[in-house]
Amino acid sequence: MRATRVPYLEPIVGAAWWTVGAAALDGGPGTVVLAAGLGLTAVLVMALRSRHGAVEPLPHRGRGRFLRLLGITAALVAVTGTVLSSLSWGELTVPVVAAVVGIAVLMLSSQLDERSLVALGGALMVLGAAGALLALDSAGKLYPQGVVGLVAGALFWLTSAHRTGLLAEAHHRVRR
């Protein structure tokens, strides 16, 4: 099995999305959901750490491209939140950010040569579009922020488990 590049990317980004989604829930349930998601992230990172002792580093140019993509995405997220809030369309911020992150993940898939990231990027763009429709059709933060954030976090975790071979290993253990 070949070494996985940047194996901790999806669990960390998934935890960030999960936190965004849990913030839309009420105090008590939101805290429980947030704690469960952070616990799952910790378990996933520990499993990846024990499985991938030596991680394949990105080439020098690849590292620069990765960091540029990360910086541009972070800047677009900040500008998107500011512009949408100033236009009184703040409820669209999380769904539009999901679509922007989906585009960034698609661009990252060619660099890491991972087809699962193509599926993740497409799913995030569809999730962003559905979240925008829900935001325009409902009141409150539950659908546009809660559902989009929690589903995006779960998609990142699932992609991480698939890309790093944890799902295949679990499937093999169940079959024995």
Contacts in CASP RR format, 6 or more apart in sequence:
PFRMAT RR
TARGET T0000
AUTHOR 0000-0000-0000
METHOD contacts of the structure
MODEL  1
MRATRVPYLEPIVGAAWWTVGAAALDGGPGTVVLAAGLGLTAVLVMALRS
RHGAVEPLPHRGRGRFLRLLGITAALVAVTGTVLSSLSWGELTVPVVAAV
VGIAVLMLSSQLDERSLVALGGALMVLGAAGALLALDSAGKLYPQGVVGL
VAGALFWLTSAHRTGLLAEAHHRVRR
1 165 0 8 1.000
2 56 0 8 1.000
3 52 0 8 1.000
3 54 0 8 1.000
3 55 0 8 1.000
3 56 0 8 1.000
4 52 0 8 1.000
4 55 0 8 1.000
4 56 0 8 1.000
4 163 0 8 1.000
4 164 0 8 1.000
4 165 0 8 1.000
5 55 0 8 1.000
5 56 0 8 1.000
5 57 0 8 1.000
5 58 0 8 1.000
5 112 0 8 1.000
6 55 0 8 1.000
6 58 0 8 1.000
6 66 0 8 1.000
6 112 0 8 1.000
7 48 0 8 1.000
7 52 0 8 1.000
7 55 0 8 1.000
7 160 0 8 1.000
7 163 0 8 1.000
7 164 0 8 1.000
8 45 0 8 1.000
8 48 0 8 1.000
9 160 0 8 1.000
10 120 0 8 1.000
10 156 0 8 1.000
10 157 0 8 1.000
10 159 0 8 1.000
10 160 0 8 1.000
10 163 0 8 1.000
11 41 0 8 1.000
11 44 0 8 1.000
11 45 0 8 1.000
11 48 0 8 1.000
11 156 0 8 1.000
11 157 0 8 1.000
11 160 0 8 1.000
12 41 0 8 1.000
12 45 0 8 1.000
13 101 0 8 1.000
13 153 0 8 1.000
13 156 0 8 1.000
14 41 0 8 1.000
14 152 0 8 1.000
14 153 0 8 1.000
14 154 0 8 1.000
14 156 0 8 1.000
14 157 0 8 1.000
14 160 0 8 1.000
15 37 0 8 1.000
15 38 0 8 1.000
15 41 0 8 1.000
15 153 0 8 1.000
17 149 0 8 1.000
17 150 0 8 1.000
17 152 0 8 1.000
17 153 0 8 1.000
17 156 0 8 1.000
18 33 0 8 1.000
18 34 0 8 1.000
18 37 0 8 1.000
18 38 0 8 1.000
18 41 0 8 1.000
18 149 0 8 1.000
18 150 0 8 1.000
18 153 0 8 1.000
18 154 0 8 1.000
19 34 0 8 1.000
19 38 0 8 1.000
20 94 0 8 1.000
20 145 0 8 1.000
20 146 0 8 1.000
20 148 0 8 1.000
20 149 0 8 1.000
20 152 0 8 1.000
21 94 0 8 1.000
21 145 0 8 1.000
21 146 0 8 1.000
21 147 0 8 1.000
21 148 0 8 1.000
21 149 0 8 1.000
21 150 0 8 1.000
22 30 0 8 1.000
22 31 0 8 1.000
22 33 0 8 1.000
22 34 0 8 1.000
22 37 0 8 1.000
22 146 0 8 1.000
22 150 0 8 1.000
23 30 0 8 1.000
23 34 0 8 1.000
23 145 0 8 1.000
23 146 0 8 1.000
24 141 0 8 1.000
24 142 0 8 1.000
24 145 0 8 1.000
24 146 0 8 1.000
24 149 0 8 1.000
25 33 0 8 1.000
25 142 0 8 1.000
25 146 0 8 1.000
33 150 0 8 1.000
40 157 0 8 1.000
41 157 0 8 1.000
44 157 0 8 1.000
44 160 0 8 1.000
44 161 0 8 1.000
44 166 0 8 1.000
47 166 0 8 1.000
48 160 0 8 1.000
48 164 0 8 1.000
48 166 0 8 1.000
51 164 0 8 1.000
51 165 0 8 1.000
51 166 0 8 1.000
51 169 0 8 1.000
52 164 0 8 1.000
57 63 0 8 1.000
58 64 0 8 1.000
58 66 0 8 1.000
58 111 0 8 1.000
62 111 0 8 1.000
65 111 0 8 1.000
66 108 0 8 1.000
66 111 0 8 1.000
69 104 0 8 1.000
69 107 0 8 1.000
69 108 0 8 1.000
69 111 0 8 1.000
72 104 0 8 1.000
73 100 0 8 1.000
73 101 0 8 1.000
73 104 0 8 1.000
76 100 0 8 1.000
77 97 0 8 1.000
77 100 0 8 1.000
77 101 0 8 1.000
80 93 0 8 1.000
80 96 0 8 1.000
80 97 0 8 1.000
80 100 0 8 1.000
81 90 0 8 1.000
81 93 0 8 1.000
81 96 0 8 1.000
81 97 0 8 1.000
84 90 0 8 1.000
84 92 0 8 1.000
84 93 0 8 1.000
84 96 0 8 1.000
85 93 0 8 1.000
91 135 0 8 1.000
91 136 0 8 1.000
91 140 0 8 1.000
91 141 0 8 1.000
91 144 0 8 1.000
91 145 0 8 1.000
92 132 0 8 1.000
92 135 0 8 1.000
92 136 0 8 1.000
92 144 0 8 1.000
94 131 0 8 1.000
94 135 0 8 1.000
94 144 0 8 1.000
94 145 0 8 1.000
94 146 0 8 1.000
94 148 0 8 1.000
94 149 0 8 1.000
95 127 0 8 1.000
95 128 0 8 1.000
95 129 0 8 1.000
95 130 0 8 1.000
95 131 0 8 1.000
95 132 0 8 1.000
95 134 0 8 1.000
95 135 0 8 1.000
95 144 0 8 1.000
95 148 0 8 1.000
96 128 0 8 1.000
96 132 0 8 1.000
98 124 0 8 1.000
98 125 0 8 1.000
98 127 0 8 1.000
98 128 0 8 1.000
98 131 0 8 1.000
98 148 0 8 1.000
98 149 0 8 1.000
98 152 0 8 1.000
99 124 0 8 1.000
99 125 0 8 1.000
99 128 0 8 1.000
99 129 0 8 1.000
101 121 0 8 1.000
101 124 0 8 1.000
101 152 0 8 1.000
102 120 0 8 1.000
102 121 0 8 1.000
102 122 0 8 1.000
102 124 0 8 1.000
102 125 0 8 1.000
103 121 0 8 1.000
103 125 0 8 1.000
105 117 0 8 1.000
105 120 0 8 1.000
105 121 0 8 1.000
105 122 0 8 1.000
105 124 0 8 1.000
106 117 0 8 1.000
106 118 0 8 1.000
106 121 0 8 1.000
106 122 0 8 1.000
108 117 0 8 1.000
109 115 0 8 1.000
109 116 0 8 1.000
109 117 0 8 1.000
109 118 0 8 1.000
109 121 0 8 1.000
114 163 0 8 1.000
116 159 0 8 1.000
116 162 0 8 1.000
116 163 0 8 1.000
117 159 0 8 1.000
117 163 0 8 1.000
119 159 0 8 1.000
120 155 0 8 1.000
120 156 0 8 1.000
120 159 0 8 1.000
123 155 0 8 1.000
124 152 0 8 1.000
124 155 0 8 1.000
127 148 0 8 1.000
127 151 0 8 1.000
127 152 0 8 1.000
127 155 0 8 1.000
128 148 0 8 1.000
130 148 0 8 1.000
131 143 0 8 1.000
131 144 0 8 1.000
131 147 0 8 1.000
131 148 0 8 1.000
132 144 0 8 1.000
134 143 0 8 1.000
134 144 0 8 1.000
134 147 0 8 1.000
134 148 0 8 1.000
135 143 0 8 1.000
135 144 0 8 1.000
138 144 0 8 1.000
158 167 0 8 1.000
160 166 0 8 1.000
161 167 0 8 1.000
161 170 0 8 1.000
162 168 0 8 1.000
END
